[in-house]
Amino acid sequence: MKTLLLTSQGMRVKDEFLKILPKPANEIRLAYVITASNEMRPRAWLDYDRNILLAMGIHVTDVDFEGKTIDEVRDMLNDMDVIYVEGGDPYYLLKHAKESGFDTVVKELTNKGIIYVGKSAGTYLACPTIEQGLWRKPDRDRHGLRGDEPAMGLVPFLICVHYEPQHAEMIKEGMKHTMYPVRVLNDDQALLVRDDIVTFVGKGEEIEC
C-alpha cells in the first residue's frame, strides 16, 4: 500500500505520524531529507523536527541528494522505512530531485510500501507541480526552472501549506489559473493518503477557499 502523510508543518501532527508507522518507533529507520534547506541559514526547523523524531526513538539519518546519482540515491533510501522530506526552498528541492533521480526513486519505493512524509516544500514536491509555491511568492528564485515543471505527482492535486486567513484571496486567484484541484492546510493539519484514499487529519475543519 502506498502511504503518504503530507503536512504543512511536519511534527505539528506527530500523533498522526505515529499512527501510520508499521512497527514500533524504535525499529523505524527514517531518511531525513534536508536538501531543500541547503542554501538557507539559519535552519532551526531542521533541529526541531529531528529532535522530536529522535525523542520517539526513531533511527534518523540525514540525507542530502544534491549532486548524487540515481544509484547513490537508491543506496541511501533502500533500507529505510520512512522518507521524510523537510521544508525549505521548493524550487531548489525540485531542481535537485530531478537532477539526482530522487523523484524516480521515491515513486519506486512508495509503490513498495515505504512511507513518504512531506513537510512544506516536501509536500509541494509530492504534487503534480509546485506552481502554488509562486502564488504567495511570485518573485522567488526558481533556480533555472520555468515554474510549471512536473513534480513527483504522487497525488493528483495541489496543496497549499502554512495557510492563514490573509492568504484566502491569493489562493482563490491561483485556483483560477491552475488545471488541478487545490487542497489547503494550516500548520496543524495534514492529508493522509493510502493508495487512492485521501483523508484529512489534524485539528479543526479542512479549509475551503
QUIZILIN-V678646 format. One record per residue. N is the residue number from 0. PHI is phi as a letter, one per 20 degrees, with the letter a starting at -180 (none if undefined). PSI is psi in radians with two decimals (999 if undefined). Layout:
BEGIN
N/PHI/PSI
N/PHI/PSI
END
This chain:
BEGIN
0/none/2.33
1/f/2.23
2/c/2.15
3/c/2.45
4/c/1.90
5/d/1.93
6/d/2.83
7/e/-0.77
8/c/0.68
9/l/-2.00
10/f/0.08
11/f/-0.29
12/d/0.76
13/f/-0.54
14/f/-0.68
15/f/-0.63
16/f/-0.81
17/f/-0.60
18/f/-0.49
19/e/-0.04
20/f/2.37
21/e/-0.12
22/b/3.03
23/g/2.56
24/g/-0.63
25/f/-0.01
26/d/-0.01
27/e/2.31
28/d/2.13
29/c/2.22
30/e/2.03
31/e/1.71
32/e/2.02
33/d/0.11
34/g/-0.65
35/f/-0.34
36/d/0.19
37/g/-0.56
38/d/0.25
39/d/2.39
40/b/2.45
41/f/2.98
42/c/0.87
43/g/-0.53
44/f/-0.48
45/f/-0.80
46/f/-0.65
47/g/-0.94
48/f/-0.72
49/g/-0.74
50/f/-0.64
51/f/-0.77
52/f/-0.76
53/f/-0.68
54/f/-0.44
55/f/-0.23
56/n/0.08
57/f/2.50
58/e/1.87
59/d/2.24
60/c/2.09
61/f/2.37
62/c/2.29
63/c/2.01
64/e/0.01
65/g/2.25
66/m/0.05
67/e/2.77
68/e/2.90
69/f/-0.60
70/f/-0.64
71/f/-0.66
72/f/-0.77
73/g/-0.76
74/f/-0.64
75/f/-0.51
76/d/-0.31
77/g/-0.58
78/e/0.19
79/e/2.68
80/e/-0.52
81/c/2.37
82/d/2.00
83/d/1.89
84/e/1.94
85/f/2.98
86/e/-3.14
87/q/-2.36
88/e/1.96
89/f/-0.61
90/f/-0.59
91/f/-0.75
92/f/-0.83
93/f/-0.76
94/g/-0.87
95/f/-0.42
96/f/-0.70
97/f/-0.76
98/f/-0.59
99/e/-0.31
100/n/0.14
101/g/-0.70
102/f/-0.71
103/f/-0.78
104/f/-0.71
105/f/-0.73
106/f/-0.72
107/f/-0.83
108/f/-0.64
109/f/-0.54
110/f/-0.33
111/e/-0.03
112/o/-0.04
113/f/2.36
114/e/2.38
115/d/2.20
116/d/2.20
117/d/2.46
118/c/2.11
119/l/-1.92
120/g/-0.59
121/f/-0.52
122/f/-0.77
123/g/-0.76
124/f/-0.49
125/f/-0.21
126/e/3.00
127/f/-0.68
128/b/3.04
129/d/0.54
130/g/-0.51
131/f/-0.33
132/f/-0.27
133/e/-0.21
134/f/-0.75
135/e/-0.54
136/c/1.29
137/f/-0.35
138/e/0.19
139/f/2.70
140/f/2.18
141/e/0.02
142/l/0.74
143/n/-0.05
144/e/2.73
145/f/-0.70
146/p/-0.38
147/d/0.32
148/f/2.64
149/f/2.44
150/e/-2.51
151/e/-0.38
152/m/0.60
153/f/-0.37
154/c/2.74
155/e/0.38
156/b/2.83
157/e/2.64
158/c/2.20
159/e/2.21
160/d/3.00
161/l/0.66
162/f/2.39
163/c/2.71
164/g/-0.55
165/f/-0.15
166/e/-0.12
167/g/-0.82
168/f/-0.67
169/f/-0.73
170/f/-0.73
171/g/-0.70
172/f/-0.77
173/f/-0.66
174/f/-0.43
175/f/-0.35
176/d/0.16
177/d/2.67
178/e/-0.05
179/d/2.61
180/f/2.75
181/c/2.28
182/d/2.61
183/c/2.33
184/c/2.42
185/e/-3.07
186/f/-0.10
187/d/0.33
188/c/2.83
189/b/2.95
190/d/2.22
191/d/2.16
192/d/2.11
193/c/1.88
194/l/-2.03
195/d/0.15
196/e/2.13
197/d/2.20
198/c/2.24
199/f/2.30
200/c/2.83
201/o/-2.87
202/e/2.52
203/m/-2.96
204/e/2.67
205/f/2.45
206/e/2.31
207/d/2.25
208/d/999
END
